[in-house]
Amino acid sequence: MAKKLNYGIIGCGGIAKQKHLPAAKALGDVEITAFCDILPARAKEVNLEYSGGKGKVFTDYKELLKEELDAVLVLTPNNSHSEITVAALKSGKHVMCEKPMAINTAEAKAMIAARDSSKKLLTIGYQNRFRPDSLFLKAECEKGTLGEIYFAKATALRRRAVPTWGVFLDAEKQGGGPLIDIGTHALDLTLFMMNNYEPEYAVGTVYHKLNKDRNTGNAWGDWNIKAFTAEDSAFGFVVMKNGATIIIESSWALNITGEREAVTTLCGTKGGADMYGGLTLNGVRNGRPYTLVPALQSGGVAFYSGDNEKPEVIEARVFRDAILGKGKLFVLPDQALVVTKILEGIYKSAASGKPHYFGKE
């Protein structure tokens, strides 16, 4: 049997327990042998659940990095992504860092510099690229079905689903609110489909309209109004260097119906696509408008639920295979850096009240 890869987890909170640890377990040939969290009880709990208590527990990530590990998963608050990732790469570990890559462009660039100098792999946790609808649409974009994509919308809108746990509401530790939390997924998908990573300028608006509300009807209960320093909604208008336009919509709490999260709308010279309520493509054939709804749901047979892997499992497998030299990374940090750059530009524009032009930052 081939030797199992040994991973370390830095940050044992919700994203570790809900996404990365179950995905690693599903692979079967990845072993988590080191667990780090600033709350020792949380690290011990995860260690017991996923390694039967056989792993080592740490409260200082620098001590974990002294261990002989093949890779490290960085699953901490956003403002520590860069620091920990850089240290992990320099210690000789491959790294998967959760989204967003960093809270600003400078920190993201430091991560790429560490990747280059260490010659280790670095990827970012944009698992929505691995959804069946995303993979289908990407293939169509690469075939030229949509032609030149010159207008797009990146959408991540919730009606009342403000995350009330952890540090999600803390603007300083997270670098922002829904824009950097869920808007980042929608923007990553959009840029990826367009294969356009050259922004010219951004105009942004940020709102704190509902932070102080009570009796909110929130999915996870009323939020702590004193802790809610991040925005509740943010919107951006981005013009790319080739003239293409992207509108970004993000909110944890917006008075709408028909919530939609981590989806994109694309309009090209030959056709269009949107992910609202499922993937739909459109265009003109034989002089007639057409609408195409691909069958992306597997199953339909008694006692057979389908063979679609969960996106997070595909993400984990791609990372594992890249480490073993059996494949290439799908989410490149050079792409994720542009996502961070645009998000930062929207925040800067909102703060200044002026368009933010992207230079050599």
C-alpha positions in Angstrom: 0.0 0.0 0.0 1.1 3.5 -0.8 2.2 5.6 2.2 -0.6 7.9 3.4 0.0 11.6 3.2 0.1 13.3 6.6 -1.7 16.6 7.0 -1.9 19.2 9.8 -4.9 21.3 10.5 -4.5 24.9 11.7 -7.9 26.1 12.9 -10.4 23.4 14.1 -13.6 25.4 13.8 -16.7 25.0 11.6 -15.0 25.0 8.2 -12.7 22.2 9.4 -15.5 20.1 10.8 -18.0 20.7 8.0 -15.8 20.7 5.0 -12.1 19.7 5.2 -12.0 16.9 7.7 -15.0 15.0 6.2 -13.4 15.5 2.7 -10.1 14.1 3.9 -11.8 11.2 5.5 -13.7 10.4 2.3 -10.4 10.2 0.4 -9.2 7.4 2.7 -5.5 7.9 2.0 -4.9 11.2 3.8 -4.3 11.1 7.5 -4.6 14.1 9.8 -1.9 13.8 12.4 -1.7 17.3 13.9 -4.4 19.6 15.1 -4.0 23.2 16.1 -6.5 25.7 17.6 -6.2 28.6 20.0 -8.9 26.8 22.0 -7.3 23.5 23.2 -10.6 21.9 23.9 -11.7 22.3 20.3 -8.5 20.8 18.9 -8.8 17.9 21.3 -12.4 17.3 20.3 -11.5 17.2 16.6 -8.4 15.0 17.2 -10.6 12.5 19.0 -13.3 12.5 16.3 -11.0 12.2 13.3 -7.9 10.4 14.5 -9.2 8.5 17.5 -7.0 10.7 19.7 -3.8 9.5 18.0 -2.9 12.9 16.6 -0.9 15.6 18.3 -2.7 18.7 19.6 -1.2 22.3 19.6 -2.3 25.8 20.4 0.6 27.5 18.6 0.8 26.9 14.9 4.5 27.4 14.9 4.9 24.3 17.0 2.7 22.3 14.6 4.9 23.4 11.7 7.9 21.7 13.4 6.2 18.3 12.7 7.0 16.1 9.7 3.9 16.8 7.6 3.3 16.7 3.9 0.8 19.5 3.9 -1.1 22.0 6.1 -4.7 23.2 5.9 -5.0 26.8 7.0 -8.5 27.3 8.3 -8.2 30.3 10.6 -9.8 33.8 10.5 -9.0 35.7 7.3 -6.5 38.2 8.9 -4.1 35.3 9.8 -4.2 33.5 6.4 -1.2 35.2 5.0 1.0 34.9 8.1 0.4 31.3 8.7 0.5 30.3 5.1 3.9 32.0 4.5 5.3 30.3 7.6 3.9 26.9 6.5 5.4 27.2 3.0 8.8 28.2 4.5 8.7 25.2 6.8 8.5 22.9 3.7 4.8 22.1 3.7 2.3 22.2 0.8 -0.7 24.5 1.8 -4.4 24.6 1.1 -5.6 27.9 2.6 -9.3 28.6 2.9 -10.9 31.5 1.0 -10.4 34.3 0.8 -6.7 34.1 0.1 -6.0 37.2 2.2 -7.5 40.4 3.5 -5.5 42.6 1.1 -3.3 42.4 -2.0 -0.1 42.9 -0.2 -0.7 39.9 2.0 -1.8 37.7 -0.9 1.4 38.7 -2.8 3.5 37.6 0.2 1.9 34.2 0.0 2.8 33.8 -3.6 6.3 35.0 -3.0 6.6 32.3 -0.3 5.2 29.7 -2.7 7.8 30.6 -5.3 10.8 30.6 -3.0 9.7 27.4 -1.2 8.8 25.5 -4.4 5.8 24.1 -2.6 2.2 23.9 -3.7 -0.3 26.5 -2.6 -4.0 26.5 -3.4 -7.1 28.3 -2.1 -10.4 26.8 -1.0 -12.8 27.9 -3.8 -14.7 24.6 -3.8 -17.6 26.0 -5.8 -15.6 25.5 -9.0 -16.0 21.8 -8.5 -19.8 21.8 -8.6 -21.4 19.9 -11.5 -23.0 23.1 -12.9 -19.6 25.0 -12.6 -17.7 22.2 -14.4 -20.3 22.0 -17.2 -20.3 25.8 -17.7 -16.5 26.0 -17.7 -16.3 23.4 -20.4 -18.9 25.4 -22.5 -16.9 28.6 -22.0 -13.7 26.9 -23.1 -15.4 25.6 -26.2 -16.5 29.1 -27.1 -20.2 28.5 -26.8 -20.7 31.9 -25.2 -18.2 33.7 -27.4 -16.6 36.8 -25.9 -18.1 37.4 -22.4 -18.4 41.1 -22.0 -21.0 41.4 -19.1 -21.3 39.3 -16.0 -22.9 39.3 -12.5 -21.3 37.6 -9.5 -24.1 37.1 -7.0 -24.1 36.0 -3.3 -27.4 37.2 -1.7 -29.0 35.9 1.4 -32.3 37.2 2.9 -31.6 36.6 6.6 -28.6 34.3 7.1 -26.0 36.3 9.0 -23.4 33.9 10.5 -23.5 34.6 14.3 -20.7 32.3 15.4 -16.9 32.7 15.5 -15.5 36.0 14.2 -17.6 36.4 11.1 -19.1 39.7 12.3 -15.7 41.2 13.2 -14.6 43.4 10.3 -11.0 43.6 11.6 -10.4 39.8 11.9 -12.3 38.9 8.7 -11.4 41.9 6.6 -15.0 42.6 5.9 -18.4 41.0 5.9 -20.4 39.2 3.1 -18.3 40.7 0.3 -15.2 38.9 1.5 -17.1 35.9 2.9 -19.5 34.8 0.2 -19.1 37.4 -2.5 -15.6 36.1 -2.9 -17.0 32.7 -4.1 -19.2 34.3 -6.7 -16.5 36.6 -8.0 -14.0 33.7 -8.2 -16.5 31.7 -10.3 -17.2 34.6 -12.6 -13.5 35.4 -13.3 -12.8 31.7 -13.8 -15.6 31.4 -16.4 -14.5 34.5 -18.2 -10.8 33.6 -17.9 -10.3 37.3 -17.4 -8.0 38.4 -14.5 -7.1 42.0 -15.5 -9.3 44.6 -13.7 -9.1 48.3 -14.7 -11.1 49.9 -12.0 -13.9 49.3 -9.4 -16.7 51.3 -7.9 -18.1 50.0 -4.6 -20.8 50.7 -2.0 -20.9 49.2 1.4 -23.9 49.2 3.8 -24.4 48.9 7.5 -28.2 49.2 7.3 -29.3 46.2 9.4 -26.4 45.7 11.9 -28.4 47.2 14.8 -31.7 45.5 14.1 -33.4 43.3 16.7 -36.0 40.6 16.2 -34.2 39.9 12.9 -35.7 36.6 11.7 -32.1 35.5 11.1 -31.5 31.8 10.3 -29.1 31.4 13.2 -30.8 33.7 15.7 -30.4 37.4 16.4 -26.9 38.7 16.0 -24.9 40.6 18.6 -25.3 44.2 17.5 -22.2 45.3 19.4 -20.0 42.6 17.7 -21.5 43.3 14.2 -18.8 45.7 12.8 -18.7 44.2 9.3 -21.0 45.4 6.6 -24.3 43.6 6.0 -24.3 44.2 2.3 -21.8 45.3 -0.3 -22.0 45.9 -4.1 -19.4 46.5 -6.8 -19.1 47.6 -10.4 -15.9 46.4 -12.0 -14.6 47.3 -15.5 -11.9 45.0 -16.8 -9.0 46.1 -19.0 -10.7 44.6 -22.1 -13.8 46.6 -21.4 -15.9 43.8 -19.9 -18.2 44.7 -17.0 -18.8 42.7 -13.8 -21.4 43.6 -11.2 -20.9 42.0 -7.8 -23.8 41.6 -5.3 -23.3 40.4 -1.8 -25.3 40.4 1.3 -26.0 38.3 4.5 -29.3 40.1 5.1 -31.2 41.7 2.3 -34.9 42.2 1.9 -35.4 40.0 -1.1 -37.0 36.7 -2.0 -35.2 34.1 -4.1 -31.9 34.0 -2.3 -29.0 33.0 -4.5 -25.4 32.3 -3.4 -22.2 31.7 -5.2 -23.7 31.9 -8.7 -22.8 33.8 -11.9 -24.5 35.2 -14.9 -22.6 35.5 -18.1 -23.4 37.3 -21.3 -21.3 36.8 -24.4 -21.4 37.5 -28.1 -22.7 34.1 -29.0 -24.7 33.1 -26.0 -25.3 33.5 -22.3 -25.7 31.5 -19.1 -27.0 31.9 -15.5 -27.1 29.7 -12.4 -30.3 31.0 -10.8 -32.3 28.0 -9.8 -29.9 25.7 -11.7 -27.7 26.2 -14.8 -29.3 27.5 -18.0 -27.6 28.4 -21.2 -29.2 30.4 -24.0 -28.4 31.6 -27.5 -29.7 31.6 -31.0 -29.6 28.5 -33.3 -31.0 28.2 -36.8 -32.5 31.7 -36.5 -34.4 30.8 -33.3 -33.6 31.6 -29.6 -32.9 28.5 -27.6 -32.6 27.7 -23.9 -30.6 24.7 -22.7 -31.0 23.2 -19.3 -28.3 20.4 -18.9 -29.3 17.3 -16.8 -26.7 17.6 -14.0 -28.5 15.4 -11.4 -27.2 11.8 -11.4 -29.4 9.0 -10.1 -33.0 8.3 -11.2 -32.6 4.5 -10.8 -34.0 2.5 -7.8 -31.4 2.1 -5.0 -28.9 4.4 -6.9 -28.5 8.0 -5.7 -25.9 9.0 -8.3 -22.2 9.3 -8.6 -21.6 13.1 -8.3 -18.8 13.6 -5.8 -19.2 16.4 -3.4 -17.3 19.6 -4.5 -15.2 19.6 -1.3 -14.1 16.0 -1.9 -13.0 16.7 -5.5 -11.2 19.8 -4.1 -9.3 17.6 -1.6 -8.6 14.9 -4.2 -7.1 17.5 -6.6 -4.9 18.8 -3.9 -3.7 15.3 -2.9 -3.0 14.3 -6.5 -1.0 17.5 -7.1 1.1 16.7 -4.1 1.7 13.2 -5.4 2.6 14.5 -8.8 -0.5 12.9 -10.4 -2.2 16.1 -11.5 -2.3 19.8 -11.4 -3.9 22.3 -9.1 -7.3 23.6 -10.3 -7.4 26.8 -8.1 -4.3 28.8 -8.6 -3.2 31.4 -6.0 -2.3 33.8 -8.8 -6.0 33.8 -9.7 -7.2 34.1 -6.1 -4.9 37.1 -5.7 -6.9 38.9 -8.4 -10.1 38.1 -6.5 -8.6 39.6 -3.3 -7.4 42.6 -5.3 -10.9 43.4 -6.7 -12.6 42.9 -3.3 -10.0 45.3 -1.7 -10.7 47.8 -4.6 -14.4 47.7 -3.9 -13.9 48.3 -0.2 -11.4 51.2 -0.9 -13.9 52.8 -3.4 -16.7 52.6 -0.8 -14.5 54.2 1.8 -13.3 57.0 -0.5 -16.5 57.6 -2.5 -14.4 57.4 -5.7 -13.5 54.8 -8.3 -10.5 52.7 -7.4 -8.0 52.2 -10.2 -5.8 49.2 -10.1 -2.2 50.0 -10.6 0.8 48.0 -9.4 -0.5 47.4 -5.9 
